Amino acid sequence: MKKRYFELLREGYKGAAAARVVGVSASCGSNWFIEAGSMIVPDTGPISPRFLTQNDRIAIADGLQAKQTVQEIAASIGKSFQTVNQLLKAEHCRTRVHAAVPVPASEGEWEVSLAEA
């Protein structure tokens, strides 16, 4: 009954009208609405399989800890290795900032190395 009430609200029914349709009082419907946080959350539907789930991301982290290759990790979660590799590159860019720092190689010579800033 409560689920149908919220479905009707998402369809555009006013609270009192939705309550009448499901057979409860308007105050009961209002209480349900308040208990649910007083906001209508749209039903997003199923997530496309091309996106990584939270469990996929955890499996990737576990695979990295176990020193698995990207291909092994991807096969274990049923995704392409490009998808996993893309995530790892994006995470690397977000978590590390690199700067070119000149480092003396020997007397009078300099080379550039990447150092974490």
C-alpha positions as CSV (number, residue, x, y, z in Angstrom):
1,M,0.0,0.0,0.0
2,K,2.8,2.4,1.0
3,K,4.8,1.6,-2.2
4,R,1.7,2.3,-4.4
5,Y,1.2,5.6,-2.5
6,F,4.8,6.7,-3.5
7,E,4.4,5.5,-7.0
8,L,1.3,7.7,-7.4
9,L,3.2,10.7,-5.9
10,R,5.9,10.1,-8.5
11,E,3.2,10.0,-11.2
12,G,2.1,13.5,-10.1
13,Y,-0.8,12.8,-7.8
14,K,-1.2,15.2,-4.8
15,G,-0.8,13.6,-1.4
16,A,-4.5,13.5,-0.5
17,A,-5.5,12.1,-3.9
18,A,-2.8,9.3,-3.7
19,A,-4.0,8.5,-0.2
20,R,-7.6,8.1,-1.3
21,V,-6.6,5.8,-4.2
22,V,-4.7,3.5,-1.9
23,G,-7.4,3.6,0.7
24,V,-5.8,5.5,3.6
25,S,-6.5,8.8,5.2
26,A,-4.7,11.9,4.0
27,S,-2.9,12.2,7.4
28,C,-1.7,8.6,7.1
29,G,-0.2,9.5,3.7
30,S,1.3,12.6,5.1
31,N,2.9,10.6,7.9
32,W,4.4,8.2,5.3
33,F,5.7,11.1,3.4
34,I,7.3,12.7,6.5
35,E,8.8,9.4,7.6
36,A,10.4,8.9,4.2
37,G,12.2,12.2,4.5
38,S,9.6,14.5,2.9
39,M,11.0,14.2,-0.6
40,I,10.1,12.3,-3.7
41,V,13.1,10.4,-5.0
42,P,12.7,9.4,-8.7
43,D,13.0,5.7,-9.4
44,T,16.3,5.5,-11.4
45,G,15.7,2.0,-12.6
46,P,18.4,-0.6,-13.1
47,I,22.0,0.6,-13.6
48,S,23.6,-0.2,-17.0
49,P,26.0,-3.1,-16.8
50,R,28.7,-1.0,-18.5
51,F,29.1,0.9,-15.2
52,L,31.1,-0.4,-12.3
53,T,29.2,-1.2,-9.1
54,Q,30.5,-0.6,-5.6
55,N,31.2,-4.4,-5.4
56,D,33.2,-4.2,-8.7
57,R,35.3,-1.4,-7.2
58,I,35.9,-3.3,-4.0
59,A,37.0,-6.4,-6.1
60,I,39.4,-4.2,-8.1
61,A,40.9,-2.9,-4.9
62,D,41.2,-6.4,-3.5
63,G,42.8,-7.6,-6.8
64,L,45.4,-4.8,-6.7
65,Q,46.3,-5.7,-3.1
66,A,46.7,-9.3,-4.3
67,K,49.0,-8.1,-7.1
68,Q,46.7,-9.4,-9.8
69,T,47.1,-8.0,-13.3
70,V,44.4,-5.7,-14.8
71,Q,43.3,-8.5,-17.1
72,E,42.9,-10.9,-14.2
73,I,40.9,-8.4,-12.2
74,A,38.7,-7.6,-15.2
75,A,38.0,-11.2,-15.9
76,S,37.1,-11.9,-12.2
77,I,34.4,-9.2,-12.3
78,G,33.2,-9.8,-15.8
79,K,34.3,-6.4,-17.3
80,S,36.7,-5.5,-20.1
81,F,40.2,-4.7,-19.0
82,Q,39.8,-1.3,-20.7
83,T,37.1,-0.4,-18.2
84,V,39.2,-1.4,-15.2
85,N,42.3,0.3,-16.7
86,Q,40.3,3.5,-17.3
87,L,39.2,3.5,-13.6
88,L,42.7,3.0,-12.4
89,K,44.0,5.8,-14.5
90,A,41.3,8.1,-13.3
91,E,41.9,7.2,-9.7
92,H,45.7,7.7,-10.2
93,C,45.1,11.2,-11.5
94,R,42.7,12.1,-8.7
95,T,44.9,10.8,-5.9
96,R,48.4,11.9,-7.0
97,V,49.7,15.2,-8.1
98,H,53.0,15.0,-10.0
99,A,55.4,17.8,-10.6
100,A,58.6,17.8,-12.7
101,V,61.5,18.4,-10.3
102,P,65.0,19.0,-11.4
103,V,67.4,16.6,-9.7
104,P,71.2,16.7,-9.9
105,A,72.4,13.6,-11.7
106,S,76.0,14.3,-11.2
107,E,78.3,17.3,-10.9
108,G,77.1,19.9,-13.4
109,E,74.3,17.7,-14.9
110,W,70.6,17.8,-14.2
111,E,67.8,15.4,-15.0
112,V,64.1,15.8,-14.5
113,S,62.2,13.3,-12.4
114,L,58.6,13.1,-11.3
115,A,58.1,13.7,-7.6
116,E,54.9,13.6,-5.7
117,A,53.9,17.0,-4.6
